[in-house]
Amino acid sequence: MGPDCILVVDDEEAIREIVCATLVVAGYTCKQAGSGMEALALLNSGDVFELMLSDLMMADLDGIGLLERAKEKFPDMPVVMVTAVHDISVALAAIRNGAYDYVLKPFEREQLLNAVRRALENRRLKVENRTYQTNLESLVEARTDQLQAAVSELERSYDITLEALGDALDLRDAETEGHSRRVTAFTIAIARNMGVPREQILVIARGAFLHDIGKMAIPDNILLKPGKLDDAEREIMREHCYRGYQMLKKIPFLAEACEIVYSHQEHFDGSGYPRGLKGKEIHLGARIFSVADTLDAIVSDRPYRPARSFAEARKEIQAWAGRQFDPEVVDVFLKMPDNVFEDLRREINSQTYPSFTSSASAKGAS
């Protein structure tokens, strides 16, 4: 870097020469302007000036006018006003308008150089601070991106584990093989059409996928019983909502999703279990899931009956709106074409459907 370049502005040539000679001996470079307008022309020429020394009293454009225009276009360039003793009130007004300092005529060499050094040091500190702030913002942004990437990767690893748990449950209960993935895909599709935000859909997807995880704690003789359950067995089977909630509630990552697991058998009119929740007391994810779960149950084969059509499923779900199901969710579901669910079902059954996390993250509605 070369020496700092200073613009010296004064309508008296002798004073300009003395000031420039003093600055050059001290190691600075100078350019001279004999008027405010000439100074503006030099400032706009593309030359870079670290400092401007300007007389206050000049004919065509005085020091105050030059200061205002210079600070507007070159806010980082400090301006030191040079003035006679009897103009000190004007010099103070200049400082209020943005001048860094003033020097009184006649001035001594060290007095001038001290004012110049202070002004240049002030400029240097301002520029360094701005650079530091910019670098800090870039660093924070980079670190934030790194953290978000790490969190996303961690969430993805969690979801892989969750998918393995869900698949393990499906394998244990062969009657509902693929059910967790299908009902999760249906739930995501309905949630998107309801305008649920992406982050909330991720939570709902996890809750839907793990809705039956509590069945892992149900004895095989009840879970896998081929015939109808008796009252005592039915009560034990109903515990799976609470057992699933207990399994997941201690995992911070699933703090909200476990509420969906807990309430996925609640009914909109309060007739469900295990807590008899009613209406909006039931988590939105559980209300959406309830429709998706019933849809999958109706259009899937069961040992005790063959699969029924989507038209029959729509009719039955509509009939139970306001009782088992949230009417708002049902309204959205009924407006969705059959092919949305048929395509999802076909993809999952052929094992070409992506993980529920990636499908929940995808943009746009199904």
Phi, psi and omega per residue, in radians:
M1 nan 2.452 3.115
G2 -1.435 3.112 3.121
P3 -1.150 2.710 3.120
D4 -1.087 2.373 -3.131
C5 -1.751 2.251 -3.069
I6 -2.073 2.358 3.081
L7 -1.673 2.109 -3.131
V8 -1.843 2.118 -3.059
V9 -2.098 2.087 3.096
D10 -2.851 2.461 -3.128
D11 -1.456 0.005 3.044
E12 -1.848 1.987 -3.068
E13 -1.056 -0.671 -3.108
A14 -1.055 -0.740 3.134
I15 -1.178 -0.709 3.099
R16 -1.028 -0.766 -3.109
E17 -1.121 -0.738 3.137
I18 -1.108 -0.816 -3.128
V19 -1.080 -0.833 -3.115
C20 -1.108 -0.715 3.125
A21 -1.067 -0.738 3.120
T22 -1.087 -0.752 -3.105
L23 -1.232 -0.692 -3.138
V24 -1.120 -0.748 3.101
V25 -1.062 -0.582 -3.135
A26 -1.415 -0.019 3.056
G27 1.794 0.132 3.129
Y28 -1.710 2.850 2.974
T29 -1.876 2.652 -3.055
C30 -2.353 2.687 2.882
K31 -2.308 2.604 -3.063
Q32 -1.978 2.588 3.018
A33 -2.386 2.298 -3.084
G34 -1.566 0.014 3.120
S35 -2.768 2.923 3.105
G36 -1.104 -0.701 -3.132
M37 -1.179 -0.676 3.089
E38 -1.133 -0.653 3.101
A39 -1.099 -0.756 3.122
L40 -1.073 -0.676 3.128
A41 -1.101 -0.731 3.116
L42 -1.166 -0.721 3.128
L43 -1.076 -0.617 -3.103
N44 -1.554 0.009 -3.081
S45 -1.333 -0.268 -3.088
G46 1.885 -0.246 3.057
D47 -1.169 2.552 -3.134
V48 -1.787 2.186 3.106
F49 -2.035 2.234 3.120
E50 -1.391 -0.341 -3.066
L51 -2.752 2.594 3.014
M52 -2.173 2.212 2.999
L53 -1.785 2.054 -3.027
S54 -2.264 2.382 2.998
D55 -1.205 2.663 3.131
L56 -1.465 -0.810 -3.026
M57 -1.693 1.804 3.097
M58 -2.366 2.714 -2.956
A59 -1.212 -1.105 -2.964
D60 -1.329 -0.684 3.121
L61 -2.517 1.931 -3.052
D62 -1.294 3.072 -3.060
G63 -1.070 -0.628 3.137
I64 -1.164 -0.774 3.118
G65 -1.108 -0.739 3.109
L66 -1.116 -0.724 3.123
L67 -1.020 -0.845 -3.102
E68 -1.046 -0.770 -3.122
R69 -1.229 -0.673 -3.127
A70 -1.168 -0.771 -3.106
K71 -1.190 -0.518 3.123
E72 -1.155 -0.693 -3.071
K73 -1.691 -0.495 -3.104
F74 -2.261 1.229 -3.029
P75 -1.117 -0.410 -3.119
D76 -1.443 -0.227 -3.086
M77 -1.499 2.020 3.100
P78 -1.230 2.619 3.131
V79 -2.167 2.207 3.063
V80 -1.933 2.169 -3.117
M81 -1.541 2.430 3.094
V82 -1.968 2.114 -3.019
T83 -2.577 2.838 3.078
A84 -1.385 2.801 -3.080
V85 -0.996 -0.741 -3.068
H86 -1.237 -0.118 3.100
D87 -1.814 0.331 -3.029
I88 -1.086 -0.591 3.117
S89 -1.121 -0.607 3.097
V90 -1.219 -0.662 3.105
A91 -1.102 -0.707 3.100
L92 -1.145 -0.645 3.070
A93 -1.110 -0.641 3.108
A94 -1.104 -0.705 3.115
I95 -1.097 -0.706 3.091
R96 -1.105 -0.465 3.127
N97 -1.553 0.047 3.045
G98 2.122 -0.052 3.079
A99 -1.183 2.562 -3.130
Y100 -1.369 -0.716 -3.046
D101 -2.805 3.089 3.017
Y102 -2.447 2.702 3.117
V103 -2.194 2.327 -3.099
L104 -1.562 2.370 3.001
K105 -1.469 2.512 -0.183
P106 -1.322 2.486 -3.083
F107 -1.934 2.713 3.050
E108 -1.595 2.756 -3.088
R109 -0.957 -0.897 -3.077
E110 -1.170 -0.572 3.098
Q111 -1.084 -0.756 3.107
L112 -1.139 -0.841 -3.079
L113 -1.149 -0.628 3.111
N114 -1.116 -0.728 3.110
A115 -1.112 -0.705 3.126
V116 -1.126 -0.793 -3.114
R117 -1.088 -0.767 -3.132
R118 -1.091 -0.754 -3.122
A119 -1.126 -0.746 -3.141
L120 -1.193 -0.641 3.103
E121 -1.154 -0.703 3.098
N122 -1.066 -0.743 3.109
R123 -1.102 -0.790 -3.121
R124 -1.035 -0.783 -3.131
L125 -1.121 -0.686 3.115
K126 -1.105 -0.798 -3.127
V127 -1.135 -0.760 3.133
E128 -1.099 -0.707 -3.139
N129 -1.118 -0.728 3.118
R130 -1.131 -0.723 3.104
T131 -1.086 -0.734 3.119
Y132 -1.080 -0.777 3.140
Q133 -1.079 -0.747 3.126
T134 -1.106 -0.792 3.124
N135 -1.117 -0.682 3.137
L136 -1.125 -0.748 3.111
E137 -1.083 -0.713 3.112
S138 -1.134 -0.708 3.136
L139 -1.138 -0.786 3.127
V140 -1.077 -0.734 3.124
E141 -1.087 -0.747 3.132
A142 -1.133 -0.775 3.137
R143 -1.127 -0.661 3.113
T144 -1.106 -0.753 3.096
D145 -1.062 -0.723 3.125
Q146 -1.104 -0.751 -3.129
L147 -1.129 -0.765 3.131
Q148 -1.093 -0.669 3.104
A149 -1.126 -0.716 3.140
A150 -1.146 -0.740 3.121
V151 -1.118 -0.734 3.119
S152 -1.078 -0.732 3.122
E153 -1.148 -0.687 3.113
L154 -1.131 -0.774 3.112
E155 -1.075 -0.684 3.133
R156 -1.102 -0.711 3.134
S157 -1.164 -0.637 3.063
Y158 -1.077 -0.798 -3.083
D159 -1.118 -0.614 3.078
I160 -1.076 -0.722 3.109
T161 -1.128 -0.742 -3.138
L162 -1.113 -0.718 3.118
E163 -1.086 -0.662 3.103
A164 -1.120 -0.698 3.101
L165 -1.105 -0.792 3.129
G166 -1.086 -0.728 3.122
D167 -1.132 -0.637 3.124
A168 -1.114 -0.681 3.109
L169 -1.150 -0.755 3.122
D170 -1.054 -0.665 3.130
L171 -1.184 -0.608 3.141
R172 -1.243 -0.646 3.141
D173 -1.927 1.421 -3.015
A174 -1.032 -0.428 -3.112
E175 -1.054 -0.523 -3.086
T176 -1.995 0.539 -3.125
E177 -1.001 2.258 -3.120
G178 1.430 -0.111 -3.083
H179 -1.062 -0.774 -3.078
S180 -1.046 -0.753 -3.136
R181 -1.215 -0.722 -3.120
R182 -1.138 -0.848 -3.081
V183 -1.170 -0.538 3.080
T184 -1.178 -0.771 3.121
A185 -1.090 -0.729 3.116
F186 -1.117 -0.733 -3.135
T187 -1.088 -0.774 3.131
I188 -1.071 -0.764 -3.107
A189 -1.077 -0.762 -3.141
I190 -1.187 -0.745 -3.130
A191 -1.051 -0.725 3.107
R192 -1.067 -0.761 -3.123
N193 -1.220 -0.316 3.056
M194 -1.508 -0.082 3.139
G195 1.385 0.390 3.125
V196 -1.192 2.347 3.138
P197 -1.053 2.647 -3.060
R198 -0.944 -0.821 -3.094
E199 -1.086 -0.648 3.126
Q200 -1.237 -0.599 3.096
I201 -1.091 -0.657 3.106
L202 -1.050 -0.749 3.122
V203 -1.110 -0.828 -3.121
I204 -1.086 -0.687 3.140
A205 -1.071 -0.752 3.139
R206 -1.147 -0.730 3.116
G207 -1.120 -0.720 3.127
A208 -1.125 -0.761 -3.084
F209 -1.131 -0.606 -3.075
L210 -1.730 0.231 -2.992
H211 -0.946 -0.636 -3.073
D212 -1.766 0.269 -3.053
I213 -1.044 -0.475 3.116
G214 -1.123 -0.310 3.110
K215 -1.173 -0.265 3.069
M216 -1.074 -0.413 -3.118
A217 -1.664 0.000 3.134
I218 -1.528 2.315 -3.125
P219 -1.018 2.542 -3.104
D220 -1.030 -0.627 -3.082
N221 -1.144 -0.325 3.073
I222 -1.710 -0.857 -3.101
L223 -1.051 -0.707 -3.042
L224 -1.786 0.202 -3.123
K225 -1.097 2.184 -3.078
P226 -1.240 -0.530 -3.096
G227 -1.634 -2.966 -3.122
K228 -1.282 2.461 3.123
L229 -1.361 2.502 3.023
D230 -1.416 3.107 -3.043
D231 -1.051 -0.756 -3.117
A232 -1.141 -0.751 3.125
E233 -1.157 -0.630 3.134
R234 -1.129 -0.672 3.116
E235 -1.122 -0.694 3.110
I236 -1.158 -0.726 3.125
M237 -1.081 -0.635 -3.128
R238 -1.159 -0.312 -3.139
E239 -1.222 -0.203 -3.031
H240 -1.101 -0.486 3.105
C241 -1.106 -0.876 -3.117
Y242 -1.203 -0.689 -3.141
R243 -1.096 -0.717 3.094
G244 -1.109 -0.733 3.098
Y245 -1.038 -0.783 -3.138
Q246 -1.099 -0.642 3.129
M247 -1.112 -0.675 -2.942
L248 -1.736 -0.345 -2.966
K249 -1.154 -0.398 -3.124
K250 -1.471 -0.038 3.122
I251 -1.707 1.897 -3.083
P252 -0.919 -0.659 -3.131
F253 -1.019 -0.458 -3.071
L254 -2.000 0.341 -3.052
A255 -0.982 -0.697 3.141
E256 -1.569 -0.640 -3.130
A257 -1.049 -0.575 -3.099
C258 -1.178 -0.392 3.073
E259 -1.159 -0.570 3.096
I260 -1.214 -0.716 3.085
V261 -1.036 -0.753 -3.096
Y262 -1.140 -0.617 -2.971
S263 -1.965 0.286 -3.045
H264 -1.268 -0.191 3.075
Q265 -1.860 0.194 3.065
E266 -1.345 2.647 3.118
H267 -1.956 2.598 -3.049
F268 -1.034 -0.543 -3.121
D269 -1.555 0.064 3.091
G270 1.596 0.087 -3.076
S271 -1.576 0.050 -3.111
G272 -1.517 -2.913 -3.127
Y273 -2.437 2.864 0.146
P274 -1.609 -0.165 -3.030
R275 -1.936 -0.051 -3.136
G276 1.147 0.614 3.135
L277 -1.176 2.721 -3.050
K278 -2.357 2.469 3.021
G279 0.953 -2.261 -3.067
K280 -1.282 -0.086 3.009
E281 -1.116 -0.453 -3.136
I282 -1.434 2.317 3.131
H283 -0.937 2.391 -3.137
L284 -0.909 -0.726 3.141
G285 -1.035 -0.681 3.131
A286 -1.219 -0.606 3.120
R287 -1.189 -0.663 3.086
I288 -1.221 -0.772 3.140
F289 -0.982 -0.716 -3.065
S290 -0.980 -0.728 3.106
V291 -1.194 -0.791 -3.122
A292 -1.098 -0.680 -3.110
D293 -1.147 -0.784 3.130
T294 -1.142 -0.699 3.097
L295 -1.004 -0.854 -3.114
D296 -1.121 -0.687 -3.137
A297 -1.092 -0.705 -3.083
I298 -1.261 -0.690 -3.045
V299 -1.605 0.152 3.110
S300 -1.932 2.617 3.086
D301 -1.211 2.472 3.032
R302 -2.246 2.689 -3.132
P303 -1.009 -0.511 -3.068
Y304 -1.668 -0.047 3.085
R305 -2.938 2.662 3.103
P306 -1.384 2.884 3.095
A307 -1.099 2.559 3.092
R308 -1.892 3.009 -3.029
S309 -1.396 2.852 3.064
F310 -1.124 -0.606 3.121
A311 -1.068 -0.737 3.105
E312 -1.147 -0.663 3.126
A313 -1.112 -0.771 3.124
R314 -1.047 -0.774 -3.114
K315 -1.085 -0.760 -3.116
E316 -1.210 -0.741 3.135
I317 -1.112 -0.711 3.106
Q318 -1.092 -0.672 -3.120
A319 -1.135 -0.480 -3.087
W320 -1.749 0.144 3.086
A321 -1.097 2.348 -3.112
G322 1.539 -0.300 3.078
R323 -1.864 -1.346 3.096
Q324 -1.387 -0.580 -2.977
F325 -2.033 2.664 3.037
D326 -1.211 2.106 -3.103
P327 -0.997 -0.611 -3.137
E328 -1.138 -0.718 3.110
V329 -1.150 -0.740 3.134
V330 -1.072 -0.731 3.135
D331 -1.019 -0.780 3.127
V332 -1.135 -0.793 -3.135
F333 -1.012 -0.778 -3.080
L334 -1.156 -0.424 3.133
K335 -1.462 -0.155 -3.138
M336 -1.518 2.364 -3.117
P337 -1.220 2.658 -3.127
D338 -1.006 -0.607 -3.014
N339 -1.119 -0.420 3.078
V340 -1.009 -0.886 -3.084
F341 -1.336 -0.618 3.116
E342 -1.104 -0.746 3.134
D343 -1.140 -0.748 3.121
L344 -1.090 -0.753 -3.118
R345 -1.111 -0.719 -3.133
R346 -1.160 -0.736 3.138
E347 -1.100 -0.748 -3.117
I348 -1.200 -0.774 -3.127
N349 -1.134 -0.454 3.098
S350 -1.641 0.080 3.104
Q351 1.071 0.559 3.067
T352 -1.846 -0.028 -3.116
Y353 -1.338 2.402 3.136
P354 -1.214 3.023 3.111
S355 -1.069 2.720 -3.075
F356 -1.150 -0.463 3.133
T357 -1.168 -0.834 -3.124
S358 -1.176 -0.624 3.130
S359 -1.257 -0.582 3.097
A360 -1.241 -0.481 -3.111
S361 -1.438 -0.323 -3.059
A362 -1.079 2.555 -3.117
K363 -1.471 2.662 3.031
G364 1.544 2.882 3.139
A365 -1.604 2.692 3.121
S366 -1.265 nan nan
